[in-house]
Amino acid sequence: MNITITGSLGNVGRRLTEKLVARGHRVTVVSHSPERIAAMEALHAIPAIGSLQDAAFLQEAFAGADAVYIMIPPDPSATNVRKYIREAGDRYAQVIARCGVQYVVNLSSIGAHIPDGAGPAGANYYVEQKLNALADTHVLHLRPGMFYTNFLGAMNMIRYQNIIGNNFDASLNMILSHPHDIADAAAEALHTRSFSGKKIQYIASDERNGSEIASVLGRAIGQPDLAWINISDEQMLQGMLQNGLTEEMATVYILDIGRAIRESKLFDDYAKNRHTALGSIKLEDFAKEFAVVYKQALAMAEEAK
């Protein structure tokens, strides 16, 4: 079967490509980076290099595909993130219709059941509705929670201050998702094509609060007293601006999500469907991966001295 996947060889895309190729599918991987061509070919995938904002290129990449995996990568240059996501959704829907793609797996997000949901969730709601309007296409929306890999961005805070945190209290639960669990769910759906109509699938690898996250990660890296702290919105914003994020990106992807978690506005639909969620990689499993990356970063810092 011919399958096109977007998202290049990122945290989800690489594993998804490997699994689909191993099952005998002809896989085209969309990326904006020519530097990824060699890696794609090494995986026996077909590179398609261009911009997701170019509808003509996208149509060429989707032409002849029996199924596609679509996601909307963050764009640091976007001055209006929600508008950027909605426009990307419009393009995907138009190209899928023109190409007659029968099966679509769409990477959405938890909270996408809310039309004006926090962060990117409301825009993802819009994208889901656009895809749901495709009369002759079967669509599966994957709704993951917060990616484990986001915690890798806190390594400097952990190293220098022995703290980790966000703009909500340590007692509040988060729905956590491992990229491999997302890739595995997408690979199974694309391989079997057993979904029909318009479906939603939550990906929840684990549910843990801030205190538990700090404890598990801290033990894994030999810092058992690592503490989760509640950082004010303003402090969070200033820290992210200093680390190179734009105010728009920081607000939509991080601050707004944190506010929604502390106001209990994000997980209500997930709670109704928890029993059907997929995901098996627990926080303790991810902590082992985190420790490897953390120790590598420490070793590189020592060598650079």
C-alpha positions in Angstrom: 0.0 0.0 0.0 1.2 3.6 -0.7 1.3 5.7 2.5 2.5 9.3 2.8 3.5 10.6 6.2 4.2 14.2 7.2 6.4 15.4 10.0 9.7 14.2 8.6 11.8 11.8 10.8 10.9 13.4 14.1 10.0 11.8 17.4 6.9 10.1 15.8 7.8 10.0 12.2 11.0 8.0 12.3 9.4 5.1 14.3 6.3 5.3 12.2 8.3 5.0 9.0 10.3 2.1 10.3 7.2 0.2 11.3 5.3 0.8 8.0 8.3 -0.1 5.8 8.9 -3.3 7.9 5.3 -4.3 7.1 5.9 -3.9 3.3 4.3 -0.6 2.6 5.7 2.0 0.1 6.3 5.0 2.4 6.8 8.6 1.2 8.1 10.9 3.9 7.4 14.7 3.7 10.1 17.0 5.0 11.2 20.6 4.4 14.8 19.6 5.0 17.0 18.2 2.1 19.4 17.1 4.8 17.0 14.4 5.8 17.1 12.7 2.4 19.9 10.3 3.2 18.3 9.2 6.5 15.0 8.6 4.7 16.6 6.5 2.0 18.5 4.5 4.6 15.0 3.6 6.0 13.9 2.6 2.5 11.4 5.5 2.4 10.8 7.9 -0.5 11.8 11.5 0.3 9.4 14.3 -0.6 11.1 17.6 0.1 9.0 20.8 0.2 6.8 23.1 2.3 3.6 22.0 3.9 2.3 25.5 3.1 2.7 24.8 -0.6 -0.6 23.2 -1.7 0.8 22.1 -5.1 3.8 20.3 -3.4 1.4 18.7 -0.9 -0.8 17.5 -3.7 2.1 15.9 -5.5 3.2 14.2 -2.2 -0.3 12.8 -1.6 -1.0 11.8 -5.2 -1.5 8.0 -5.4 -1.5 7.5 -1.6 -4.0 5.0 -0.2 -3.5 6.5 3.2 -1.8 9.5 4.8 -0.6 10.5 8.3 -0.9 14.2 8.8 0.4 16.5 11.6 1.0 20.2 11.8 4.5 21.0 13.1 5.0 24.1 15.2 6.2 27.1 13.1 8.4 29.5 15.2 7.8 32.2 12.6 4.0 32.1 12.9 2.7 35.4 14.3 -0.7 33.8 14.9 -0.3 30.1 15.8 -4.0 29.3 15.8 -4.5 30.9 12.4 -1.5 29.0 11.1 -3.0 25.6 12.3 -6.4 26.4 10.9 -4.9 27.3 7.5 -2.8 24.1 7.5 -6.0 22.1 8.2 -7.7 23.7 5.3 -4.9 22.8 3.0 -4.8 19.2 4.2 -8.5 18.8 3.7 -8.5 20.3 0.2 -5.5 18.2 -1.0 -6.9 15.0 0.5 -10.2 15.6 -1.3 -8.5 16.3 -4.6 -6.3 13.3 -4.3 -9.1 11.0 -3.3 -7.2 9.6 -0.2 -9.4 7.1 1.5 -7.7 6.8 4.9 -6.3 9.6 7.1 -4.7 9.4 10.5 -4.6 12.9 11.9 -2.4 13.9 14.9 -4.6 16.2 16.9 -4.4 16.9 20.6 -6.1 16.3 23.9 -8.7 19.1 24.5 -9.6 19.2 20.8 -13.2 18.5 21.7 -13.5 22.2 22.8 -14.2 24.7 19.9 -12.3 27.5 21.8 -10.0 25.1 23.7 -6.8 26.3 25.3 -3.5 26.6 23.4 -3.6 24.8 20.0 -6.6 22.7 21.1 -9.3 25.0 19.7 -7.5 25.2 16.3 -7.1 21.4 16.4 -10.9 21.2 16.9 -11.3 23.2 13.7 -9.0 20.9 11.8 -10.8 17.8 13.0 -14.1 19.3 11.8 -12.7 20.1 8.4 -11.5 16.5 8.0 -14.8 15.2 9.3 -16.5 17.0 6.5 -14.7 14.9 3.9 -17.5 12.6 2.7 -15.5 9.8 1.2 -12.6 9.6 3.6 -12.2 7.6 6.7 -10.4 9.6 9.4 -8.9 8.6 12.7 -7.9 11.5 15.0 -5.2 10.7 17.5 -5.4 12.9 20.6 -2.2 12.6 22.8 -1.5 14.4 26.0 1.7 16.2 26.9 4.7 14.7 25.3 7.3 13.1 27.7 10.0 14.6 25.5 9.0 18.1 26.5 10.7 17.4 29.8 14.0 17.3 27.9 13.8 21.1 27.6 14.0 21.4 31.4 17.5 19.8 31.7 19.3 23.1 32.4 16.8 24.0 35.1 17.3 20.6 36.6 21.0 20.7 36.4 21.6 24.2 37.8 18.7 24.7 40.1 17.6 21.2 41.0 14.0 22.1 40.2 11.5 21.3 37.4 8.1 22.9 37.0 5.4 24.7 35.1 2.7 27.3 35.7 0.5 24.9 37.7 0.7 23.2 41.1 2.6 19.9 41.7 -0.6 18.2 42.8 -2.3 18.5 39.4 -2.4 15.5 37.1 -1.2 15.5 33.6 -2.0 13.1 30.7 1.4 12.1 29.4 2.2 10.5 26.0 5.3 8.9 24.6 6.0 9.6 20.9 6.5 5.8 20.4 3.0 5.1 21.6 1.7 7.6 19.1 3.7 6.1 16.3 2.6 2.6 17.2 -1.0 3.6 17.2 -0.7 5.3 13.9 1.3 2.4 12.3 -1.4 -0.1 13.4 -4.2 2.0 12.1 -2.5 2.7 8.7 -1.5 -0.9 8.3 -4.8 -2.5 9.1 -7.1 0.3 8.0 -9.7 -1.1 10.4 -11.2 2.3 11.2 -14.2 3.6 9.3 -16.1 6.9 9.3 -14.7 9.5 11.7 -13.1 8.2 14.9 -11.2 9.5 17.9 -8.4 7.7 19.7 -6.7 9.0 22.9 -3.1 8.2 23.5 -2.3 8.2 27.2 1.0 6.5 28.2 0.6 7.6 31.9 -1.2 9.9 34.2 1.0 11.6 36.8 1.2 14.8 38.8 4.2 17.2 39.1 5.4 15.8 42.4 5.5 12.3 40.9 7.3 13.5 37.8 10.0 15.3 39.8 10.5 12.3 42.0 10.7 9.7 39.2 13.0 11.8 37.0 15.1 12.9 40.0 15.8 9.3 41.1 16.7 8.3 37.5 19.4 11.0 37.3 20.7 10.7 40.8 19.0 13.8 42.1 16.3 12.3 44.5 15.5 15.7 46.0 14.5 17.2 42.6 11.4 19.4 43.3 8.5 20.5 41.2 7.7 24.2 41.6 4.7 26.3 40.5 6.2 29.0 38.3 4.1 32.2 37.8 2.9 32.9 34.2 5.2 36.0 34.0 8.2 34.1 35.2 7.5 31.3 32.8 7.1 33.7 29.9 10.3 35.6 30.7 12.3 32.3 31.0 11.0 31.1 27.6 11.7 34.4 25.9 15.3 34.2 27.2 15.6 30.7 25.8 14.6 31.9 22.3 10.9 31.2 22.1 8.6 33.9 20.7 5.9 35.3 22.9 3.3 33.8 20.6 4.8 30.3 20.7 5.3 30.4 24.5 1.8 31.6 25.2 -0.1 29.2 22.9 1.9 26.0 23.3 2.9 26.3 27.0 1.3 29.0 29.1 -2.3 28.6 27.9 -2.1 24.8 28.3 -0.8 25.3 31.9 -3.7 27.6 32.7 -6.2 25.1 31.3 -4.7 22.3 33.5 -5.0 24.4 36.6 -8.5 25.4 35.7 -9.5 21.7 34.9 -10.7 22.6 31.4 -8.7 20.2 29.3 -9.3 16.6 30.2 -13.0 16.1 30.7 -13.7 14.3 27.4 -10.6 12.2 27.9 -11.9 11.2 31.3 -15.1 9.8 29.6 -12.9 7.8 27.2 -10.0 6.8 29.5 -10.9 3.1 29.2 -10.3 3.1 25.5 -7.0 5.0 25.5 -3.8 3.4 24.1 -0.3 3.7 25.5 2.0 1.5 27.5 5.2 3.4 28.1 5.1 4.6 31.7 6.9 7.5 33.3 9.5 5.1 34.8 10.3 3.8 31.3 10.7 7.3 30.0 12.9 8.3 33.0 15.5 5.8 31.8 15.6 7.5 28.4 15.7 10.9 30.1 18.7 9.8 32.3 20.7 8.7 29.2 20.2 12.1 27.5 20.8 14.0 30.7 24.1 12.2 31.4 25.2 12.7 27.8 24.5 16.4 28.1 26.5 16.6 31.3 29.4 14.8 29.7 29.4 17.1 26.7 29.4 20.1 29.0 32.4 18.8 30.8 34.3 18.2 27.6 33.5 21.7 26.5 35.2 23.3 29.5 
